Amino acid sequence: MLPRRDFIQRAAFAAALLGIPFQRAEQILCTQSVPFPSRDLLSSDPLRYWTGLRAQWLLAPDRINLNCGSVGCSPLPVLRAMIDHILSAEEYREPAYPWFGYEENDRLHALRDSLAAYLHVNRDELALVRNATEANNVVVNGLDLKPGDEVLLTDQEHPGGRCPWEQKAARFGVKLNTVVLPKPPASTEEIVERFQNALTPKTRVVFFSHITTVTGVILPAKEICGLARSRGVLTQVDGAHAIGQIPLDLHDIDCDFYASSPHKWLMAPKGTGTLYIRDERLKDLWVNIATANWNNYDMKAYRFSWFGTSNLSVMVGLKAALDFHQQLGPDVVYARIHELASQVRERVARYPQLSITNASADRFYGGLVTFEPNQGKGKLDLKPVMDQCASRNIRVAGGPDHIRIATHIFTQPVELDTFYTALDAGLA
Ligand SMILES: Cc1ncc(COP(=O)(O)O)c(C=O)c1O
């Protein structure tokens, strides 16, 4: 147990860092960790289990976050790990600090081991970066392509994946082709067939989001990658939303590159990202940021994490986030996220003036529900709903043309009720 003096120091620091009153920081961070509710409750009284678990988050009672698709809420063990690391580093108790961005110290080694086991890849195929946007750029800017080579992207890519390719096309004469995704898709075959029809003999790379950013659809990554591989085409998957939202097995998906942003659904500290690079592809990529070891191929994927001094404390928090997730159990987390999303879908489906953009089959959605005004309903826009949400301090993603709701394990049924009230009022 930490001495009282250290607790107070931690609370003072957390209060300044997180912008919360000292008393609140002391209450939350000065005690020993908040225990999880008994696991038995999960089957006997799940509502009490999930209500009890909410004590793990700092999230204020008068704020509702239904947008962890942008950034998630880090639970207390993650904040503690990060804050303790900052304090200990500033006291120069961390021998390896500040060498993230250079040597792989013991903490990073352990983190990559845990992440690799979780994602079902080898540690040597995993680079630590700052977010999915950076991971995507490492791939796009690192690949040699020549004028006339073609890249196939979907029409639903986030700028963090689409724009690196746009720049590549503008600089190097690479041609971008677009596959228009069905909205909503009826079947896996329908999606794969569209990719199949859009491939040409000049396609070198297929790029798509594992979970689309606006519509929240889970794309059949394994089937798309299988198709591309059968044509000798590289696959780059933007999994910004996937890590922590759905179970992942990247070797089973069989892609060449996979980017993720654990600060979303894995609830890691902001500014953490991972990049999987298939072993055979490691030598095909140039680094984006060159410093020592830029061409040390023996370093495998860690060559791409060698980009100058960076923030080790957030990586310590990423390890804590993964431990938190594993402690709860990825399947339990997924089941809860998905169950809440199903409830939101069911509720939204009651409005004849709205359409849900991700398909109804379970395999097409995880914790995201996106809806938009029905085609042909003239001037209906969703701004009044957005305004009603804002007036109740509910964070959602979207605007007048669509709204995206993200449900996570910290989401409480009463918060969803508040959202339904906002929806009713906005559509009245
Ligand atoms: C599919 C996709 N890719 C990339 C990003 C960008 O994420 P980040 O800002 O963490 O790089 C997002 C963000 O929502 C996204 O949905």
The ligand as a MOL file (V3000), in Angstrom:
LIG
                    3D

  0  0  0     0  0            999 V3000
M  V30 BEGIN CTAB
M  V30 COUNTS 16 16 0 0 0
M  V30 BEGIN ATOM
M  V30 1 C -12.3300 3.7700 -39.4520 0
M  V30 2 C -11.5450 4.8420 -38.7610 0
M  V30 3 N -10.2650 5.0280 -39.0850 0
M  V30 4 C -9.5100 5.9570 -38.4800 0
M  V30 5 C -10.0490 6.7610 -37.5120 0
M  V30 6 C -9.1820 7.7800 -36.8680 0
M  V30 7 O -8.8580 7.3820 -35.5720 0
M  V30 8 P -7.6370 8.0710 -34.8370 0
M  V30 9 O -7.9640 9.5030 -34.7060 0
M  V30 10 O -7.5900 7.3590 -33.5310 0
M  V30 11 O -6.4310 7.8570 -35.6680 0
M  V30 12 C -11.3780 6.6170 -37.1340 0
M  V30 13 C -11.9760 7.4650 -36.0950 0
M  V30 14 O -13.1270 7.4280 -35.7600 0
M  V30 15 C -12.1530 5.6410 -37.7880 0
M  V30 16 O -13.4400 5.4600 -37.5040 0
M  V30 END ATOM
M  V30 BEGIN BOND
M  V30 1 1 1 2
M  V30 2 1 2 3
M  V30 3 2 2 15
M  V30 4 2 3 4
M  V30 5 1 4 5
M  V30 6 1 5 6
M  V30 7 2 5 12
M  V30 8 1 6 7
M  V30 9 1 7 8
M  V30 10 2 8 9
M  V30 11 1 8 10
M  V30 12 1 8 11
M  V30 13 1 12 13
M  V30 14 1 12 15
M  V30 15 2 13 14
M  V30 16 1 15 16
M  V30 END BOND
M  V30 END CTAB
M  END
